[in-house]
């Protein structure tokens, strides 16, 4: 049997995947490899690996075959699926973040905060500004993360700019996937145990408490994916959606201090999140230059 047609067919499928697809494909391969390698430390690893295998199949057999002549609903799914996978990727880290270490590395990060700043910023910041209005604004800023990156993706999709959307998603996913891998290998819960009680009648502190109680999993503090994503979103919003800067600028910048004020992250988590975003942006710029 001549294997040439199979290789040619596989090469054709790979060519039909864009940068975001290939990055997502590679991420799922890496995670699947980690699950298999550390299966003895992961309860129900057979079930945990199924989403990765399903995503690989989805990319190979569906995404690569959706062309410009497909129905609008399929083209929209093909363009925006990373928004949904990002949530799944984050959730999965909580089920496998003890493969190297049975505990969390919060003591290391807390000591690093003290060494750099001479205090614990998560404690000092919130106690210095205990006013209900400030707490409300800071938690609203932190909550805006859940709207910012899907909102910009939808806006770019509606403008029918697939190359720009792919550039945005590949940079965003590059930063986010890197954060997820660190969450698995170096888990930390963040200074949530230092979080003060929410002011009476506060709205967004209560919303965030609900989200963290039912949807957040421990281990995803360092680096801050909120910060990494916010920085990437801000750069692309200012470049490709400047008319919306009045919304994106304060929200994206506000997330940086909000992560500390709301006691969800250490200050070093924020610094690391900015570094991850800058690294992803630099790689994206280098990639674009190499393709020019």
N, C-alpha and C positions, 0 to 999 in steps of 0.2 A: 504494500500500500504506500502510495506517495504522500508524505505529510505536507508537501508544499502548499496545497490549497488551504489546509487548516491554518498554517502559519500566516498565509496571505489574508485569510479571513480575520484572524485575530488582530493582525496589524491594521486592517481596515476599521475594525471596531475601536481600537485604541486611538486612531486618528480622529474618530468622530467624537471623542471625549474632549472637553475643553480643560483648561488649567484647573478649575475648581473640581471637576469630575475626577481628574487624575489624582489630585491631592487627597480627595475624599477616599478614593480607591486605595491609595497607599496607606492612609491612616487606618482604614479598616483591616488591611492586611497586617499592619504592625500590631494592632490591638488583638486581632485573632491569634497572631503568633505569641503574644504575651500570655493570653488566656491558656493556650495549649502548653506553653513552657511552664507555667505555674499552676497548672490544673489541680495539683495536689493541695494547693492552698486556697482554692476558690470553690466554695460550696456550689453545687449545681452548675458547674462550668459548662456543661453541655447546653443548658438553656441560655447561659450568658453569651455564648458565642453566636447564637442564632441570629441576633440582629445584625452582626457584622457580616455573616454569610449572606443574609437577605439583602443587605445594602450592596455587597459586591455583585450579586446577581441582578439587582435592580439597575445598577450602573451599566453592567455589561449587556444585558438583554433588553432593557427598556430605554434608558437615557440615551445610549449611543445610537438608538434608532429613531429618535424623535427629531425630525427635520423641520425646516421652515414651512413645509407644506402640510404639516400636521394640524389637527384641530387646535383652536385657541386654548382649550382647557389642558391639553397635553403639553403644549408649548409653555404654558404658565407653570405647570407642575415641573417640567424639565428645568425651567429657569429658577424657580423659587424653592426647590426641595431642600437646599442647604439650611434654610431657616428652620425647618422641622428637624433635620438631622442633628443640628447643633444641640437641641434640647436632649435628644436621645444620647448623644455622645457624652454630654455632661452627666446625665443620670447614670450611665454605665460606670463611670469612674468610681462612684460611691460603692459599687459592688465588688471592686477589684483593687481598692487602694491600700490593701494590706499584704500584697504579694511579696513585698520586700521587708516591710516593717509592721509588726503587729499593732503598733500604736501610732500616735500623731507627733509631729515635730514642732508643736507650738512652743515648747520651752526654748528651742533654738531661736525661733523668730522673735519671741518676746524678749529674750536676752539681747538679740541684735538691735531691736528697737531701743532698749535701754542704753546700749553702748553708743548708738548713733545720736540719740536725742536726749539722753539723760533722764528720760521718763517714759511712761507708756502713753503715747499720743491718743490712743483710743479712750483712755480714762480722762486725761487732761482736757481734751477738746470738748467732749460732751459736758463735763462738769463746769467748764469755763463759760459755756453758753447753754444754760439749762432752759431758756425761754421756750415756751410751747410753740411759738411761731417758727423759731429757728429749727426746732426738732421736726416740725411739720415739713418745712421746706427741704431739709436735708434728706428726709426719708422719701419725699416726692422725687427728688433728684435721683436717688438710688433706684427707685421704682421705674423711672423713665428708661432705664437700660432695657427693660423688656419690650419697649416700644420703638426704641431708636433704630436698632439695626434691621428689624423687619420692615419698619417704615421706609427707610432709605432704599432697601432692596425693592420694595413694591414701587416706589417712585421711579427708580431707574428702569424697572421692567415696563411700566406703563409708558415710559418715554421711548420704548423700543430701541434701547441701546445695549444689545446683547454683549458686545465686547467690553463696554464699561462695566456692566453688571458682573461679567466674569472676572474682570480685574478686581472689582470691589470684593466679590465673594472669595476669590482665591487669597487675597490679602487677609481678609477677615478670618477665613477658615484656617489659614496658616497660623495666625496668632492664637486662635481658639484651640486648635488641635494640639499645638505645643503646650498650652496651659493644661489641657486635659491629660496629656502624658505626664506632666510634672505632678498633677494631682494624684495620679496612680503611683508614681515612684517616690513622691515626697509629700505625703498628705498632711494637712494641717486644718484645724477647724476654725481658726480665727478667734478673736477675743470676745466671742459671744457671751461668755460667762461674766464679762465685765459690763455688759449692756445695762444701762439704767432703765428703770420702769418707764413706760411711755406716759406722757402727760395726759391727764384726764380729758376725754373727749377728742383726742387726736385721731385723725383719719389714716394718714399714710403710715405712721408707726404701727397701727393695728393691721393694716394691709400687709406690710412687710413681715410682721410677726406671723400672720396666717400663712404666707408663702413659705417662710422658713420652717414653720412647723410641719407643713404637709408636703412640700415639694422639694425643699433643699436637702441635700445629703451631706454629711460631714466629710471634710477632707479636701474641699476645693478652695482653700484660702490663698495659697501661694503658688504662682503669682496671681494677682487679682485679674480674673478674666473680665470683670466689669470694666476695669480701667483699660485693659488692652483693647477691648472691643470699642469702648467709648472714644479712644484716641484714633483708631482706624476710621470709625464712623465720622468723626469730626473732619478729618483730612479729606475724605471723599465727599462729604456734604459741602464743604467750602469750595471744593473744586468743581463738582458737578451739579450741585443744587444750591448755589449761593443765595437764591431768593429765600431759602428756608433757614438761612444762617441765624436769623433772630430766634429760632427755636432750638436749633442744634447746638449753637455755640454755648449758651448758658447751661443747657442740659448736659452736654458731654463734659464740659469743664467742671460742672457742679458735682459730677459723679466722683471725681478724684477726692475732694475733701469729705464727701458724704460717706464714702466707704469707711473712713476712719471715725468720723463723728458717730455714725450709727453702730459702731463696734462690730462690724462684720469682717474687718480686715486690719492687720497691723500696717504701720506706715511703710515697712519694707515690702509688703505685698503690693502697695501702690507703686513704689519705685520700680519693682520688678515688672509690674504690669505695663508701665510706660516703656520700659526697656524692650519687652516682648513686642509691643506695638511698633516701636521704632525699627526693630529688627525685621519685622514682617514687611513694613513699608520699604525698607532698604532693599530687601530681597525682591520685592515686586518691581521696584524701580530698576534694579539690575536686570531682572528678567525682561522687562520691556525694552531696555537698551540693547540687550542681546538679540532680541527679535527684530530690531529696527534695521 
